[in-house]
Amino acid sequence: MSKDLYTCFIDSPHKSIKHSSYFKSYEYFFSKYRDKEITFIEIGVLNGGSLFMWREYFGPKARIIGIDLNPDAKKWEKDGFEIFIGSQSDELFWSDLIEKIGGIDIVLDDGGHTYEQQIITTESLLDAVNDDGIIVVEDTHTSYIGGYGPKKYSFMKYVSVIIDRINYRSSFANNTLKAEKRIWSVEIIESMVAFKINRSNSNETSYFIENNGADNAATDFRYEDNKALISLRSFAKKFKVLQAIPFLRFLYDKLQNFIANRKFKAKKYF
C-alpha cells in the first residue's frame, strides 16, 4: 500500500520542517497526481528532506524539481533530483527556467515567503502550468506578520485582487477588460492558497439560459424588506420614459444606491 504523505515525511532520510496542519491540505490538493507522469516544482529546498518526501509520495513517474537561492542545494542532484539555483523574485530566472523544463503540473512555493517572492513566483509561472495543474503558495500567514514587505501589497491583498478579477469575467461586473482568465479558481485553506488552472473553463462565455419548464410568474421579493427602494422602483416603472434622459438616469442610480446602502445590516461582519 502507498504511504500517506505524513509517513513519507517521517521516513525521509533528511531533515524537513513542516506545520502539522499542512498534511491534510497537501493530500487534498495533490493526491490525484500520485503515480502519474507529472512535473512537480518545490521552491525552497533547505535541508533536502522534502524532496525525498515528495518523490516517495508521488512515485517513480514524477519529475521532482527543486528551486533554491543557496548554491549548496545542487548537491541533491546526485540523488536524482533536478535543482535550479536562482531568486524566485527574479522574473528572468523564471522565464529561463520555463524555457529549460517546459510545462509544469504542480508548483509548491515554500520559499522565502516575502510578498514580492510569492507574487512574482505566481505571476511568472501561471502561463507555464498545464491545464488541470495547480500552484500552491504556503505559509501565507506571513501576510499578517511584519518584515515580509509592505502590508498594503501583501500576498493576501494580491489574492483579493485576483478574486475580484475572476469575478470580472461576468459580463454583469462591467469590467471584463481586467478579467483574470489564466486562473480558473482560487481556493484558500489555513496558511495556503491554491490557484487551479483550467483555461477552457476560465475563458467560457457566461450568459443567461432558461430551461423548458413552466413559468409561474413568480414575484422577485429580494427587496421586499426595503420599502423605500420598492417605492422608488415602482415610481421609476410608471415613468420609465424619464430614465431615457441621461441626467435623470444618473440621479435615479444615485438615489437607488443611497437607499439600498442606507440600512445595511452586515457592517458588523467586516
Buried (B, 14 or more C-beta within 10 A) or exposed (E): EEEBBBBBBEEBEBEBEBEEEBBEBBBEBBEEBBEEEBBBBBBBBBEBBBBBBBBBBBBEEBBBBBBBBEEEBBEBEEBEBBBBBBBBBBEEBBEEBBEEBEEBBBBBBBBBBBBBBBBBBBBBBBEBBBEEBBBBBBBBBBBEEEEBBEEEEBBBBBBEEBBBBBEBBEEEBEBEEEBBBBBBBBBEBEBBBBBBBBBEEBEEEEEEEEEEEEEEEEEEEEBEEBEBBBEBBEEBEEEEEEEEEEEBEEEBEEBBEEBBEEEEEEEEEE
